[in-house]
């Protein structure tokens, strides 16, 4: 009986990881603010989103690779 509980637990975590991967690949409503971005008008995927901004200032959003190259 202990094997069934462990199998059910593994199955549940597999479902959760699949759902998290689906959320990571979801496009956001933000576009990249980098002047060197190759695709500045396309929406940024959630896993590539890098927010940056000053306190009490406007928030800018970048691709992770674009932000590293600044």
N, C-alpha and C positions, 0 to 999 in steps of 0.2 A: 504494500500500500504506500510506502514511503517513496517508491519509484514514481508512482503516478503524480504525487504532489510535486516532486522535482521536475518532472516533464512538463507539468502544467505551468510551473514557474518559469521555465526556460521558454516556453511558447509565449507566455505573456511578455517577457522581455523582448523577444524577437518582434512581436507586434509593435511594441513601444518604439523600438529602434527604427522600424519601417516607417512609423508615423513621424518620428523626428526627422528622418531623412527627407520625407515628403515636405515637411515644413521648411527645411533648410533650402530646398530647391525652388521655393515659392518666390516669384518676383515681387519686389516691393514697389511703392509708388515714387521712389526716389531715383534721381539721375545723378551721375557723377559730376562733381564740381571741379575736377582737375583740368587744367588747360592742355595737358598732354594725353588725355584719355583717348583711346582709339574709337570708343563707342560712347560718346557723351550723352546722346539722346535716348539710349535704351535704358530700361529699368534695371536696377541692380538686384541680383539674386540675394536672398536673405543671408546666406552663408558668406557672401563676399562684401557685405555692407560694413563700412567703417565710418561711424559718425565722428565728427571733430568740430569743435567750436570753442570760443572763449566764454567765460562766465558772463551771463547777462547779454550775450551777443547772439547773432543768428547761427543756427546749427547748419553745418555743411556736411554733405554725405559723399563718400568716395568709395571706389572699389578698393579692396585691401592692397592690391598690387599698385594701383595708382597712388595711394597714400604713402606707401613705402618709397616710391620713387620721387616724392616731393623733397 
